[in-house]
């Protein structure tokens, strides 16, 4: 069985596409609880020898700012993976016509 460049890039594109979908789906549901934020800020302040800043806005037990940051990080990962999938599709098309 001979594996061609076109087959490899096609399957890699599919894998990146699925990974992108998973990352974007996770971005839509990830939540960071207020307790997680307080613990992280307390640990960070203790390492620096400072008093922690525990200000924040919560909604239904999750910290809005930290949740939006987590959603943004996962959305960026999804976009990068989608860009890789599209790039591999372009390589597949170019390789097929060379």
N, C-alpha and C positions, 0 to 999 in steps of 0.2 A: 504494500500500500504506500503510495507516494503522497506526501503531505505538501501541498502547494502554499505559496505565500498568500494567495487569495483565501484559501481555506483557513489558514492561521489567523489572518487579520479579521476575517468574518466572524470566527468564533470568539476572538478577543473582543471584538466590537459588541457582540451579544453579551458577553460577560460584563463588560463595562456598563452596558445599558441596564442590565439587571441590578448591578451594584448601585448605579445612579438612582434607579427607582426605589431601592431599599433606603438609601440615604435620604431621599426626599420624603418618603413616607414616614421615616423616623423623625425628620425635622417637623413634620406636621403634628406629631403627638408628644414629643419630648417635653417634660415639665421638670422644673427644679423647685423643690420644696423650700419653704422659708427656713426650715431647720437645717437643710444642707447649706444654705447661704450663710446662716449665722455661724455654723461650725467652721466653714471655710474661712470666713472673715476673722473669727476668733483665733484660729490657728495661724493665719497670716500675720495678724497683729502681735501675737505672742512671739513669733519668730523675730519680728522687728523690734520688740520691746515697747510697743505702743498700745494705746487703748483702742479697741476695735470700734469701727463706725458701723453700727447696726441699723442705720436708717434704711428704709425700703418700703415698697408698696406690694401688698399681697392681694391675691384674688383667689378665693377658694383654696387657700393653703399653699399656693405656689407663688414664688417671688417673680414678679413680672419682668424686671430688668434681667435677672439671671436666666429666666426662661427664654426671653427674646434673644439673648446672646447665644444660648445653646442652640436655638432654632436656626439662627443665622449661620453658626459654624457648620451645622449639618446640611443646610441649604447650599453653602459654598462647596462642600464636599460633593454633593449631588451634581452641582453644575460642572465641577471639574471632571467628574466621572463621565458625564454626558458629553462634554467636549472631547474627551479621549475616545469615546465611542464614535462620535461623528468624524473625528480625525482618522480613525482606523477605517471607517467606511470610505472616506476619500482616498486613502492609500489603496484600498481594495479596488476602487474604480480605476485609479491610475495604473495600478499593476495589471489589471485586466486589459488595458488598452495599449500596453507597451509591447 
